[in-house]
């Protein structure tokens, strides 16, 4: 009888141990699963943050499409042959669809065409190239012709860099932003034509070259509106240059 009781007690102990062991296994399994779930959540959150990119990542700027909009102004006069200025140090003329500046060494031309004064936000597109002159530049000027005079210029250099600077004919008392010459893959090199589009909204200037934004919008220090647009060309100190333009168009834009 004692043996039976002993055996029964041993069986109960063994059963208790087996049950306790199973409970431990279940608890360990639950804890492990919980850790896995938490880890997965962390990985998912990390992946999501990574996909979004850092907070300082620049926004992708998209070039506006003006193809279906009627220009406020278009350079139809480029198609008419005319000599605008002919002097010993250079010539400005239009012929066979080109509006061109020929400059002797060290010469700078700033030509304000009789284009409309722009009293509201606008976009201006110019297609131009440096046909000759390794030190030459061509520029689009946006100017407020009030007194004192102030303005900005976007400059193409012969080495394929672009510069944004205050107008060199602006009053010296006005400071303005200056972005040093920089290269960009969108800028075509050599004697190829580049299509420059600037969009001015208040004091914010967006700059596109050949359909690509080449920098983040630039906040101008001065008020340009109401504005006029001008084209300019310069030759380096040691050689003559020829700058050619094929078109210039202006559109109104919304805020």
C-alpha positions in Angstrom: 0.0 0.0 0.0 2.9 2.3 1.0 4.6 1.4 -2.3 1.4 2.3 -4.2 1.2 5.6 -2.4 4.9 6.3 -3.1 4.4 5.5 -6.7 1.3 7.7 -6.9 3.2 10.6 -5.2 6.1 10.2 -7.6 3.7 10.2 -10.6 2.1 13.4 -9.3 5.5 15.1 -8.9 6.5 14.0 -12.4 3.2 15.2 -13.8 3.7 18.6 -12.0 7.2 18.9 -13.3 6.0 18.1 -16.9 3.2 20.7 -16.6 5.5 23.4 -15.2 8.0 22.7 -18.0 5.3 23.1 -20.6 4.3 26.4 -19.0 7.8 27.6 -19.1 8.1 26.7 -22.8 4.9 28.6 -23.5 6.0 31.7 -21.6 9.4 31.7 -23.3 7.7 31.3 -26.7 5.3 34.2 -25.9 8.2 36.5 -24.8 10.2 35.6 -27.9 7.3 36.3 -30.2 6.7 39.6 -28.4 10.3 40.6 -29.0 10.1 39.6 -32.6 6.9 41.7 -33.0 8.6 44.7 -31.4 11.7 44.3 -33.6 9.6 44.1 -36.7 7.7 47.3 -35.7 11.1 49.1 -35.2 12.3 47.9 -38.6 9.1 48.9 -40.3 9.3 52.4 -38.7 12.9 52.7 -39.6 12.3 51.7 -43.2 9.4 54.2 -43.4 11.6 57.1 -42.1 14.3 56.2 -44.5 12.0 56.1 -47.5 10.7 59.5 -46.6 14.3 60.9 -46.6 15.8 63.4 -44.2 13.8 66.5 -43.3 16.4 68.7 -45.0 16.1 66.9 -48.4 15.3 69.5 -51.1 11.9 69.4 -52.6 11.8 68.3 -56.3 11.0 71.4 -58.3 9.1 70.9 -61.5 9.3 73.2 -64.4 6.0 74.9 -65.2 4.5 74.0 -68.6 3.7 77.1 -70.6 3.2 75.4 -73.9 -0.6 75.9 -73.9 -0.5 79.5 -72.6 -0.3 82.6 -74.8 2.8 84.7 -74.1 2.3 88.2 -72.8 5.2 89.0 -75.1 7.1 87.0 -77.7 10.2 87.9 -79.7 8.7 88.0 -83.1 11.1 90.8 -84.1 14.0 88.3 -84.0 12.7 87.1 -87.4 13.2 90.5 -89.0 16.6 91.5 -90.3 17.6 94.8 -88.7 20.7 96.5 -87.4 20.0 98.0 -84.0 23.5 99.3 -83.2 26.8 99.3 -85.1 29.8 100.8 -83.5 33.6 100.2 -83.7 33.5 98.1 -80.5 30.5 95.9 -81.4 27.2 95.3 -83.1 23.7 94.4 -82.1 21.4 93.1 -84.9 18.8 90.6 -85.8 19.1 88.4 -88.9 17.8 85.1 -90.1 15.9 84.4 -86.8 18.9 85.3 -84.6 19.3 88.3 -82.3 23.0 88.7 -81.8 25.7 90.7 -80.0 29.1 91.0 -81.5 31.6 92.5 -79.0 35.2 93.5 -79.2 37.5 92.6 -76.3 36.5 94.0 -73.0 33.1 95.2 -74.2 29.8 94.8 -72.2 26.4 95.4 -73.7 23.2 95.8 -71.8 20.3 96.2 -74.1 16.9 97.1 -72.8 14.4 96.2 -75.5 11.1 98.0 -75.7 9.5 95.1 -74.0 6.6 95.7 -71.6 6.9 96.6 -68.0 5.8 93.7 -65.9 3.6 94.7 -63.0 2.7 91.2 -61.8 4.3 87.8 -61.2 5.8 86.5 -64.5 7.9 83.9 -66.2 10.5 84.7 -68.9 12.2 82.2 -71.1 15.2 83.0 -73.2 17.1 80.7 -75.6 20.7 81.7 -76.1 24.3 80.6 -76.6 27.9 81.8 -76.7 28.7 81.2 -80.3 32.4 82.3 -79.8 34.6 83.6 -77.0 36.1 81.5 -74.3 35.6 84.3 -71.7 32.2 85.5 -72.9 29.0 85.7 -71.0 25.3 86.2 -71.7 22.7 87.3 -69.2 19.1 87.9 -68.6 18.5 91.0 -66.4 15.3 91.6 -64.3 15.3 95.2 -63.3 13.1 97.6 -61.3 13.7 100.9 -63.1 12.6 102.9 -60.2 15.0 105.3 -58.4 17.4 104.2 -57.1 17.8 101.5 -59.8 17.9 97.8 -58.6 17.8 94.4 -60.1 19.1 90.9 -60.6 20.9 89.0 -63.4 21.2 85.4 -64.3 24.5 84.8 -66.1 25.8 82.0 -68.4 29.6 81.8 -68.5 31.5 80.3 -71.4 32.9 77.6 -69.1 29.4 76.2 -68.7 28.6 77.6 -65.3 25.6 79.7 -64.1 25.7 82.7 -61.8 23.0 84.7 -60.0 24.0 88.2 -59.0 22.8 91.7 -58.5 22.6 93.8 -61.6 25.9 95.5 -62.4 23.9 98.7 -63.3 22.0 98.7 -60.0 22.5 101.4 -57.4 25.5 100.6 -55.2 23.5 101.2 -52.0 21.3 98.1 -52.6 22.6 94.8 -51.5 21.4 91.6 -53.3 21.9 87.9 -53.1 24.9 86.5 -55.0 25.2 82.8 -55.9 28.7 82.1 -57.2 29.2 80.4 -60.6 28.2 76.8 -60.4 28.0 73.8 -62.8 25.0 71.7 -63.4 24.4 68.6 -65.6 21.5 70.3 -67.3 23.7 73.1 -68.7 24.9 72.4 -72.2 28.5 73.2 -72.9 30.4 74.8 -75.8 28.4 76.6 -78.5 25.2 74.8 -77.8 22.0 76.7 -77.1 20.6 76.7 -73.5 17.0 77.4 -72.6 16.7 79.6 -69.5 13.4 80.0 -67.8 13.0 82.2 -64.7 9.8 82.5 -62.7 9.4 85.5 -60.5 6.7 85.4 -57.7 7.1 88.4 -55.5 10.7 88.2 -54.3 11.1 84.5 -55.0 13.0 83.5 -58.2 12.9 80.0 -59.7 15.6 79.1 -62.2 15.3 76.3 -64.8 17.8 75.4 -67.6 16.7 73.1 -70.4 13.6 72.0 -68.4 15.5 71.2 -65.2 15.6 73.2 -61.9 19.2 74.0 -61.3 18.9 75.3 -57.8 16.2 75.8 -55.1 14.1 79.0 -55.4 16.2 82.1 -54.6 14.7 84.7 -52.2 15.7 88.1 -53.5 16.5 90.8 -51.0 15.0 93.6 -53.1 11.7 94.1 -54.7 12.0 93.7 -58.5 8.4 94.2 -59.5 7.3 96.1 -61.4 10.1 94.9 -63.7 11.6 95.1 -67.1 13.7 92.4 -68.9 16.9 93.0 -70.7 19.5 90.9 -72.5 23.2 91.4 -72.2 26.5 90.1 -73.5 30.1 90.6 -72.7 33.5 89.7 -74.2 36.5 88.8 -72.2 39.5 91.2 -71.9 41.5 89.4 -74.5 39.1 88.3 -77.2 36.0 89.2 -79.2 32.7 87.3 -78.7 29.4 86.6 -80.4 26.3 85.9 -78.5 23.1 84.6 -80.2 19.5 84.4 -79.1 16.7 82.7 -80.9 13.7 83.5 -78.7 12.4 85.4 -75.7 8.9 84.8 -74.3 7.1 86.2 -71.2 4.0 84.9 -69.5 1.9 86.0 -66.5 1.9 83.4 -63.7 -0.4 82.9 -60.7 0.8 83.3 -57.1 
